[in-house]
Amino acid sequence: MHKEVRKALWVIAAMAASGAAQAGCSAGELGLNPAGGSVYAQLKSALTGAVAAEAEGLDFDMWATLVDRDGIVCAVAFSGGDRGAQWPGSRVISAQKANTANAFSLNGLALSTANLYSAVQPGGSLYGLQHSNPVDTETAYRGNPASYGQINDPMIGRRIGGVNVFGGGLGLYKGNVVKGAVGVSGDTSCADHNIAWRVRALLGLDQLAAVGGVSGDATRPDNIVFDIDPGTGKSSGGFGHPTCLNTGSNHTSLPVVQ
């Protein structure tokens, strides 16, 4: 076969594979309501609602990413008017948080990224975890930036990887079974956690009432924990998170899990 013809066929095949990847995950695979629209549309709507409901932090717009149980990116969205309305660096961080929450949540134990902060510090039970599973930079920065946060974001259909150890990542549960995770970034890490929590609730993927956690609150098992002693810097329970700018008690009134 002529070299130019082979090259053209290879390009067509690569484009077809890329197009298939862009289809992402189905709503049913994630446990979402298939009648609620595309995964992207449901994430965008939930993120917009969650940002409007959160009063703590810096009141910034946000990025959000959904991954499935295999860590494959299903959707990426932002809440602002365009991709520059929120911190550009938070796009990849939101995906990293989603990957982390999915990677370290089980049907029997839900861990938010907020729960990992103290555990990965020197002397913590998970020290060094943050250096494992690095972000796939080719996935993170590929494609046309004009597509970032759109239904055809170039991360969709690929594994992002990465480990993040501050608030904003939560496992997605349907019937107490992990379906994937959501990651949110763009404000303080405490506000990120609260917004991610509201996103999960609005998606109806907070069905983890029978799942254990480390928060000490059975109705919010993977909630953020503020038990770090300001004098010693140590978490009394081993899973604490620092407070942030404009941190109040919103985390105590987040919707209870289903």
C-alpha positions as CSV (number, residue, x, y, z in Angstrom):
1,M,0.0,0.0,0.0
2,H,1.3,3.5,-0.9
3,K,2.8,5.3,2.1
4,E,0.6,8.3,1.8
5,V,-2.5,6.1,1.7
6,R,-1.4,4.2,4.8
7,K,-0.8,7.5,6.6
8,A,-4.2,8.8,5.6
9,L,-5.9,5.6,6.9
10,W,-3.9,5.9,10.1
11,V,-5.1,9.5,10.7
12,I,-8.7,8.5,10.0
13,A,-8.5,5.6,12.5
14,A,-6.9,7.9,15.1
15,M,-9.6,10.5,14.6
16,A,-12.3,7.8,14.9
17,A,-10.7,6.5,18.1
18,S,-10.5,10.1,19.5
19,G,-14.2,10.7,18.6
20,A,-15.2,7.5,20.4
21,A,-13.3,8.5,23.5
22,Q,-15.0,11.9,23.5
23,A,-18.3,10.2,24.0
24,G,-17.3,9.6,27.6
25,C,-19.4,7.6,30.1
26,S,-23.1,7.1,29.9
27,A,-25.4,8.5,32.5
28,G,-26.5,5.0,33.4
29,E,-22.9,3.8,33.9
30,L,-22.4,6.5,36.6
31,G,-25.8,5.9,38.2
32,L,-27.2,9.1,36.9
33,N,-30.8,9.4,35.6
34,P,-30.5,8.8,31.9
35,A,-33.6,11.0,31.4
36,G,-31.7,13.9,33.0
37,G,-29.6,14.7,29.9
38,S,-26.0,14.1,29.1
39,V,-23.4,13.5,31.9
40,Y,-21.9,16.9,31.0
41,A,-25.3,18.7,31.2
42,Q,-26.1,17.1,34.6
43,L,-22.6,18.0,35.9
44,K,-22.8,21.6,34.6
45,S,-26.3,22.1,36.2
46,A,-25.3,20.6,39.5
47,L,-22.1,22.7,39.7
48,T,-23.9,25.9,38.9
49,G,-26.4,25.2,41.7
50,A,-23.8,24.1,44.2
51,V,-21.7,27.3,43.6
52,A,-24.7,29.5,44.1
53,A,-25.6,27.7,47.4
54,E,-22.2,28.0,49.0
55,A,-21.5,31.1,51.1
56,E,-18.1,30.3,52.5
57,G,-14.7,30.8,50.9
58,L,-13.9,33.4,48.2
59,D,-17.1,33.1,46.2
60,F,-15.2,32.1,43.1
61,D,-16.4,30.2,40.1
62,M,-15.3,26.5,39.9
63,W,-14.2,23.6,37.8
64,A,-15.6,20.1,38.2
65,T,-14.7,16.7,36.8
66,L,-16.5,13.4,37.0
67,V,-14.6,10.1,36.6
68,D,-16.0,6.6,36.5
69,R,-14.9,3.6,38.6
70,D,-11.9,3.0,36.3
71,G,-10.7,6.5,36.7
72,I,-11.7,7.5,33.2
73,V,-12.8,11.1,32.8
74,C,-16.5,11.3,32.0
75,A,-17.2,15.1,32.0
76,V,-15.5,18.4,32.8
77,A,-17.4,21.6,33.4
78,F,-17.0,25.1,34.8
79,S,-19.5,27.4,36.5
80,G,-18.4,30.8,35.1
81,G,-19.2,32.5,31.9
82,D,-16.1,31.2,30.1
83,R,-13.1,29.0,30.8
84,G,-11.1,32.1,32.1
85,A,-13.7,32.9,34.8
86,Q,-12.2,30.4,37.2
87,W,-8.5,29.6,37.9
88,P,-7.2,27.9,34.8
89,G,-5.0,25.6,37.0
90,S,-8.0,24.3,38.8
91,R,-9.2,22.3,35.8
92,V,-6.6,19.7,36.2
93,I,-6.8,19.9,40.0
94,S,-10.5,19.1,39.8
95,A,-9.7,16.0,37.7
96,Q,-6.9,15.0,40.1
97,K,-9.3,15.2,43.1
98,A,-11.9,13.1,41.3
99,N,-9.2,10.5,40.5
100,T,-8.1,10.4,44.2
101,A,-11.6,10.1,45.7
102,N,-12.4,7.3,43.3
103,A,-9.0,5.5,43.9
104,F,-9.3,5.5,47.7
105,S,-13.1,4.9,48.2
106,L,-14.6,1.5,48.6
107,N,-18.1,0.1,49.0
108,G,-17.3,-0.3,52.7
109,L,-15.3,3.0,53.3
110,A,-15.7,6.4,51.8
111,L,-12.7,8.8,51.9
112,S,-12.9,12.3,50.6
113,T,-9.7,14.1,49.6
114,A,-10.2,16.3,52.6
115,N,-9.9,13.2,54.8
116,L,-6.4,12.6,53.4
117,Y,-4.6,15.8,54.4
118,S,-3.3,14.8,57.9
119,A,-2.8,11.1,57.0
120,V,-0.2,12.0,54.3
121,Q,1.9,14.3,56.5
122,P,5.2,13.0,58.0
123,G,4.2,10.5,60.7
124,G,0.7,10.1,59.3
125,S,-0.7,6.7,58.4
126,L,-0.6,7.4,54.7
127,Y,2.6,9.4,54.5
128,G,3.9,9.5,50.9
129,L,0.5,8.7,49.3
130,Q,0.5,12.1,47.6
131,H,3.6,11.1,45.6
132,S,2.0,8.0,44.1
133,N,-0.1,7.8,40.9
134,P,1.1,11.0,39.2
135,V,-1.0,13.0,36.8
136,D,-0.8,12.0,33.2
137,T,0.4,15.3,31.8
138,E,-0.3,14.3,28.2
139,T,-4.0,13.8,29.1
140,A,-4.1,16.9,31.3
141,Y,-2.9,19.4,28.7
142,R,-3.7,17.9,25.3
143,G,-6.1,19.4,22.8
144,N,-7.5,22.8,22.0
145,P,-8.0,24.9,25.2
146,A,-11.2,26.3,23.6
147,S,-12.7,22.9,24.4
148,Y,-11.7,22.9,28.1
149,G,-14.8,22.5,30.2
150,Q,-17.0,21.8,27.2
151,I,-18.9,18.6,26.3
152,N,-15.8,17.7,24.2
153,D,-13.1,18.5,26.7
154,P,-9.9,16.6,25.6
155,M,-9.6,14.8,28.9
156,I,-12.8,12.9,28.4
157,G,-12.4,9.2,27.7
158,R,-8.9,9.1,29.2
159,R,-7.4,8.4,32.6
160,I,-6.0,11.5,34.3
161,G,-4.4,9.9,37.4
162,G,-3.0,12.1,40.2
163,V,-3.4,12.2,44.0
164,N,-4.7,15.3,45.7
165,V,-4.9,15.6,49.5
166,F,-7.1,18.6,50.3
167,G,-10.8,19.2,50.1
168,G,-12.9,18.9,46.9
169,G,-13.0,15.2,45.9
170,L,-15.8,12.8,46.8
171,G,-16.7,9.3,45.8
172,L,-20.0,8.9,43.9
173,Y,-22.3,6.2,45.4
174,K,-25.5,4.6,44.1
175,G,-27.1,2.1,46.4
176,N,-24.0,2.1,48.6
177,V,-21.8,1.1,45.6
178,V,-19.0,3.3,44.3
179,K,-19.7,4.4,40.8
180,G,-16.8,6.9,40.4
181,A,-16.1,10.3,41.9
182,V,-16.4,14.0,41.5
183,G,-13.6,16.6,42.0
184,V,-14.2,20.3,42.4
185,S,-11.6,23.1,42.4
186,G,-11.4,26.9,42.2
187,D,-11.9,28.3,45.7
188,T,-10.5,27.6,49.1
189,S,-10.1,23.8,49.7
190,C,-12.8,24.0,52.4
191,A,-15.3,25.6,50.1
192,D,-14.2,23.2,47.4
193,H,-15.3,20.3,49.7
194,N,-18.7,21.9,50.5
195,I,-19.4,22.6,46.8
196,A,-18.4,19.1,45.8
197,W,-20.7,17.8,48.5
198,R,-23.6,19.8,47.1
199,V,-22.8,18.7,43.5
200,R,-22.9,15.0,44.6
201,A,-26.2,15.5,46.3
202,L,-27.7,17.4,43.4
203,L,-26.6,14.5,41.1
204,G,-28.3,12.1,43.4
205,L,-25.1,10.1,43.8
206,D,-24.8,10.5,47.6
207,Q,-26.4,7.1,48.4
208,L,-23.8,6.0,51.0
209,A,-25.8,5.8,54.2
210,A,-24.6,2.3,54.9
211,V,-20.9,3.1,54.0
212,G,-18.4,3.7,56.7
213,G,-16.2,6.8,57.0
214,V,-13.7,8.6,59.2
215,S,-15.7,11.8,59.9
216,G,-17.4,10.5,63.1
217,D,-20.7,11.5,61.6
218,A,-22.6,8.5,60.2
219,T,-25.0,10.8,58.3
220,R,-22.0,12.4,56.5
221,P,-19.3,9.7,56.6
222,D,-16.7,11.3,54.3
223,N,-17.2,14.9,55.5
224,I,-14.3,17.3,56.2
225,V,-13.0,17.1,59.7
226,F,-11.5,20.1,61.5
227,D,-9.6,18.5,64.4
228,I,-6.1,19.8,63.9
229,D,-4.6,21.3,67.1
230,P,-3.2,24.7,66.2
231,G,-0.4,24.3,68.7
232,T,0.9,20.9,67.6
233,G,-0.4,20.9,64.0
234,K,-1.6,17.3,64.6
235,S,-5.1,15.9,63.9
236,S,-6.5,14.1,66.9
237,G,-8.3,11.5,64.7
238,G,-5.6,11.3,62.1
239,F,-7.8,12.5,59.2
240,G,-8.2,16.2,59.9
241,H,-8.0,19.1,57.5
242,P,-6.9,22.7,58.1
243,T,-9.5,25.5,58.3
244,C,-9.4,28.0,55.4
245,L,-10.1,31.6,54.8
246,N,-13.8,32.4,55.6
247,T,-14.4,28.9,57.0
248,G,-17.5,28.7,59.2
249,S,-19.8,25.9,60.1
250,N,-21.3,25.2,56.7
251,H,-19.9,21.7,56.7
252,T,-22.1,20.8,59.6
253,S,-25.2,21.6,57.7
254,L,-24.4,19.9,54.4
255,P,-27.2,17.6,53.2
256,V,-27.1,14.2,54.9
257,V,-26.3,11.3,52.7
258,Q,-29.1,9.1,51.3
